[in-house]
Amino acid sequence: MILLLAVTLPIVTGALLPVFRMKDSGRNAYLMISAVLTTVLVGVAVLGEQAAITVLSFNKYLDITLRLDNLGKVFAAVIALLWPVTLFYATDYMKGHEKQTSFFSFFLMSYGVTLGVAMSANLLTLYVFYEIMSLSTLPLVMHGGKPSSIAAGLKYLYYSLGGSAFAFIGLVYLVYYGRTTAFVPGGLFQGISLTHTAQLRLGYILCFLGFSVKAAVFPVHGWLPTAAVAPTPVTALLHAVAVVKSGVFAIIRVTFFSFGVAMLKDSYAQYIPLALTVFTIVYGCSMALKEKHLKRRLAYSTISNLSYILFGALLMTRQGLTAGLMHLVYHALMKITLFLIAGVFNQRADIYYIDQMRGIGKRLPLLSALFTLGSLAMTGIPPLIGFISKWYLAEAAVLLGGVLPIAGIAALLISAVLTSMYLMVPAVTMYTRPGSLGSIQPIETGFKVTLTGLSIAMLALSFYSVPLIDFLTRTAAEVV
């Protein structure tokens, strides 16, 4: 019952928000209470053992069921910790914006829908929540109604619909050949001789391509930089927590819990996705280096880093999956911090492009220092969390060996160099180059508290993340 409450509470309270005509202070309190209660429910679920709950059953093969295993706990915890933080930030960020009630309504509903993805017990349930997430986040991308926002929303929708079609084909393959869509550690087809291996591998490739739209794998990544036009709280969640990580999470699910490593490993069904992720790592960084718009540069960085996670997972080893899950958690923390800082630069200092950041270090010392810290972590400077996950990824590739894993190591090294250029160079110029900034609006205490708290969490995990790594190692060992 706790799982169902955790999913439905933010959806229901978000849907009811337009019904109540509240002033800003009352609305903000309502939002934060709903979000915090949801996070408490998720915390209880993550720390305990909850029985599966079937919400709707269509037949003996298909049902909508919620269940929380260790992999789901990882994603649910990331969502539950970062969503209320971003909501708190958004209450200050959205001051003066039009249609705030509808914005926060969809913002809160998306929280519950994303938790539904994390808590899905089978692929059908995940697919349903995955599609609802596209619909609940679409108004957020299009918020404001500007032509650029509408164009970005339509592009996001078209890409999502195409991905959904391919993912649905993979779902059909599982129902036809596996007689179930349930998530089983190790996959549905382990330890048996299959006469339909070729068809199932094709089904996996189609499923991978479908879910890789939201995971922004080349060549179906184009919607993500365009979506940077959305308000910063939205892009922070799109690029760090909700949509893109749901795509990554879905790929991990179908790889290890549906089709299974035993059938996929050492076949084209492993090699093609692995090659795409290796290429995307370098491609995303290269495009980020060319991009002059701050939020779009961070968007291309996200494209690269999502493929870090998938590269580790698609090695299909215990070490690789552990490293991929580490980067899933660490990247969420690093990237949401950078995006939220970029939002303050936009709103309070009218900084939208990289060259406008010059000299801001003296005018906004705290935010500049936190941006520099996040950039150092993303680059992979030891002992920060970006270095930890990248080291584990490289180690997993070395242990496996082979052409594509070694190519992946080369991609990681190239990416580290390019990341230092597209993030650290602007960070340095904030202190060393003269700028031509105009007036800067006062920075609200809420912004400072949120961003400082995220940065402290980043530092804490950099120096003490052993319990987390141990848990992720046990999670990987359950399925590989």
BELTA-V467027 format. One record per backbone hydrogen bond with DSSP energy under -1.0 kcal/mol. NH is the residue of the N-H (numbers start at 1). CO is the residue of the C=O. E is the energy in kcal/mol with one decimal. If there is no record, write none. Layout:
BEGIN
NH & CO & E
NH & CO & E
END
This chain:
BEGIN
5 & 1 & -2.4
6 & 2 & -2.6
7 & 3 & -1.7
8 & 4 & -2.7
9 & 5 & -2.7
12 & 8 & -3.2
13 & 9 & -2.7
14 & 10 & -1.9
15 & 11 & -2.1
16 & 12 & -2.0
19 & 16 & -1.5
22 & 20 & -1.2
27 & 23 & -3.0
28 & 24 & -2.6
29 & 25 & -1.9
30 & 26 & -2.3
31 & 27 & -2.5
32 & 28 & -2.5
33 & 29 & -2.5
34 & 30 & -2.0
35 & 31 & -2.6
36 & 32 & -2.8
37 & 33 & -2.4
38 & 34 & -2.0
39 & 35 & -2.3
40 & 36 & -2.4
41 & 37 & -2.2
42 & 38 & -2.5
43 & 39 & -2.6
44 & 40 & -2.4
45 & 41 & -2.3
46 & 42 & -3.0
47 & 43 & -2.3
48 & 44 & -1.3
53 & 66 & -2.4
55 & 64 & -2.8
56 & 64 & -1.5
58 & 62 & -2.3
59 & 62 & -1.7
64 & 56 & -3.7
66 & 53 & -2.7
67 & 119 & -3.1
73 & 69 & -2.2
74 & 70 & -1.7
75 & 71 & -1.6
76 & 72 & -3.0
77 & 73 & -2.4
78 & 74 & -1.8
79 & 75 & -2.3
80 & 76 & -2.9
81 & 77 & -2.0
82 & 78 & -2.0
83 & 79 & -2.4
86 & 82 & -2.2
87 & 83 & -2.4
88 & 84 & -2.5
89 & 85 & -2.0
90 & 86 & -2.4
91 & 87 & -1.6
93 & 89 & -2.2
94 & 90 & -2.8
95 & 92 & -1.2
97 & 94 & -2.3
103 & 99 & -1.8
104 & 100 & -2.8
105 & 101 & -2.0
106 & 102 & -2.2
107 & 103 & -2.3
108 & 104 & -2.4
109 & 105 & -2.2
110 & 106 & -2.3
112 & 108 & -1.2
113 & 109 & -2.1
114 & 110 & -2.5
115 & 111 & -1.9
116 & 112 & -1.8
117 & 113 & -1.4
118 & 114 & -1.8
119 & 115 & -2.2
120 & 117 & -1.0
121 & 65 & -2.4
123 & 181 & -2.9
126 & 122 & -2.1
127 & 123 & -2.7
128 & 124 & -2.3
129 & 125 & -2.3
130 & 126 & -2.6
131 & 127 & -2.1
132 & 128 & -2.2
133 & 129 & -2.4
134 & 130 & -1.2
135 & 131 & -1.5
136 & 132 & -2.6
137 & 133 & -2.1
138 & 134 & -1.2
141 & 137 & -2.0
142 & 138 & -2.0
145 & 142 & -2.0
150 & 146 & -2.6
151 & 147 & -2.5
152 & 148 & -2.1
153 & 149 & -2.4
154 & 150 & -2.6
155 & 151 & -2.2
156 & 152 & -2.4
157 & 153 & -2.4
158 & 154 & -2.9
159 & 155 & -2.4
160 & 156 & -2.3
161 & 157 & -2.7
162 & 158 & -2.1
163 & 159 & -2.6
164 & 160 & -2.5
165 & 161 & -1.7
166 & 162 & -1.6
167 & 163 & -2.5
168 & 164 & -2.3
169 & 165 & -1.4
170 & 166 & -1.6
171 & 167 & -1.9
172 & 168 & -2.4
173 & 169 & -2.2
174 & 170 & -1.9
175 & 171 & -2.2
176 & 172 & -2.6
177 & 173 & -2.7
178 & 174 & -2.3
183 & 121 & -2.2
184 & 257 & -2.6
186 & 256 & -1.4
187 & 184 & -3.0
188 & 258 & -2.9
200 & 196 & -2.3
201 & 197 & -2.6
202 & 198 & -1.9
203 & 199 & -2.4
204 & 200 & -2.2
205 & 201 & -2.2
206 & 202 & -2.3
207 & 203 & -2.2
208 & 204 & -3.2
209 & 205 & -2.6
210 & 206 & -2.0
211 & 207 & -2.5
212 & 208 & -2.1
213 & 210 & -1.0
215 & 211 & -1.3
216 & 213 & -1.1
217 & 212 & -2.2
220 & 217 & -2.4
224 & 221 & -1.9
227 & 223 & -1.8
228 & 225 & -1.3
229 & 226 & -1.4
230 & 227 & -2.0
234 & 231 & -1.2
235 & 231 & -2.1
236 & 232 & -3.0
237 & 233 & -1.5
238 & 234 & -3.3
239 & 235 & -2.7
240 & 236 & -1.2
241 & 237 & -1.8
242 & 237 & -2.2
244 & 238 & -1.8
246 & 242 & -1.8
247 & 243 & -1.8
248 & 244 & -1.9
249 & 245 & -3.0
250 & 246 & -2.5
251 & 247 & -1.8
252 & 248 & -2.3
253 & 249 & -2.4
254 & 250 & -2.6
255 & 251 & -2.0
256 & 252 & -2.4
257 & 253 & -2.8
259 & 254 & -2.7
264 & 260 & -1.5
265 & 261 & -2.8
270 & 267 & -1.9
271 & 267 & -2.4
272 & 268 & -2.4
274 & 270 & -2.0
275 & 271 & -2.7
276 & 272 & -2.1
277 & 273 & -2.1
278 & 274 & -2.2
279 & 275 & -2.2
280 & 276 & -2.3
281 & 277 & -2.0
282 & 278 & -1.2
283 & 279 & -2.7
284 & 280 & -2.8
285 & 281 & -1.3
286 & 282 & -2.4
287 & 283 & -2.5
288 & 284 & -2.0
289 & 285 & -2.0
290 & 286 & -1.3
291 & 287 & -1.7
294 & 352 & -2.4
297 & 293 & -2.4
298 & 294 & -2.0
299 & 295 & -1.7
300 & 296 & -2.4
301 & 297 & -1.9
302 & 298 & -1.9
303 & 299 & -1.9
304 & 300 & -1.9
305 & 301 & -2.4
306 & 302 & -2.6
307 & 303 & -1.1
309 & 305 & -1.5
310 & 306 & -1.9
311 & 307 & -2.6
312 & 308 & -2.1
313 & 309 & -2.2
314 & 310 & -3.2
316 & 313 & -1.7
321 & 317 & -2.4
322 & 318 & -2.1
323 & 319 & -2.3
324 & 320 & -2.5
325 & 321 & -2.5
326 & 322 & -2.1
327 & 323 & -2.2
328 & 324 & -1.8
329 & 325 & -1.9
330 & 326 & -2.9
331 & 327 & -2.6
332 & 328 & -1.3
333 & 329 & -1.5
334 & 330 & -2.6
335 & 331 & -3.1
336 & 332 & -1.7
337 & 333 & -1.3
338 & 334 & -1.9
339 & 335 & -2.6
340 & 336 & -2.2
341 & 337 & -2.0
342 & 338 & -2.3
343 & 339 & -2.0
344 & 340 & -1.6
345 & 341 & -2.4
346 & 342 & -2.2
347 & 343 & -2.7
348 & 344 & -2.9
349 & 345 & -1.2
351 & 345 & -2.3
354 & 292 & -2.9
356 & 353 & -1.1
357 & 354 & -1.8
359 & 429 & -1.8
360 & 357 & -1.9
361 & 430 & -2.4
364 & 360 & -3.1
368 & 364 & -2.2
369 & 365 & -2.1
370 & 366 & -2.3
371 & 367 & -2.5
372 & 368 & -2.2
373 & 369 & -2.2
374 & 370 & -2.4
375 & 371 & -2.2
376 & 372 & -2.5
377 & 373 & -2.2
378 & 374 & -2.4
379 & 375 & -2.2
380 & 376 & -1.3
381 & 376 & -2.1
384 & 381 & -1.7
387 & 384 & -1.1
388 & 384 & -1.4
389 & 385 & -2.1
390 & 386 & -1.7
391 & 387 & -2.5
392 & 388 & -2.0
393 & 389 & -2.2
394 & 390 & -2.5
395 & 391 & -2.5
396 & 392 & -2.3
397 & 393 & -2.0
398 & 394 & -2.3
399 & 395 & -2.4
400 & 396 & -1.6
401 & 397 & -2.7
406 & 402 & -1.9
407 & 403 & -2.5
408 & 404 & -2.2
409 & 405 & -1.7
410 & 406 & -2.1
411 & 407 & -2.2
412 & 408 & -2.3
413 & 409 & -2.2
414 & 410 & -2.6
415 & 411 & -2.7
416 & 412 & -2.1
417 & 413 & -1.9
418 & 414 & -2.6
419 & 415 & -3.0
420 & 416 & -1.9
421 & 417 & -1.2
422 & 418 & -2.8
423 & 419 & -2.0
427 & 423 & -1.8
428 & 424 & -2.7
429 & 425 & -2.2
430 & 426 & -1.0
431 & 428 & -1.8
432 & 428 & -1.8
433 & 429 & -1.5
441 & 348 & -2.6
448 & 444 & -1.6
449 & 445 & -2.9
450 & 446 & -2.5
451 & 447 & -2.5
452 & 448 & -2.2
453 & 449 & -2.5
454 & 450 & -2.2
455 & 451 & -1.9
456 & 452 & -2.4
457 & 453 & -2.1
458 & 454 & -2.0
459 & 455 & -2.2
460 & 456 & -2.7
461 & 457 & -2.3
462 & 458 & -1.4
463 & 459 & -1.6
464 & 460 & -1.9
469 & 465 & -2.6
470 & 466 & -2.7
471 & 467 & -2.1
472 & 468 & -2.5
473 & 469 & -2.3
474 & 470 & -2.2
475 & 471 & -2.3
476 & 472 & -2.3
477 & 473 & -2.2
478 & 474 & -1.1
479 & 476 & -1.3
480 & 476 & -1.5
END
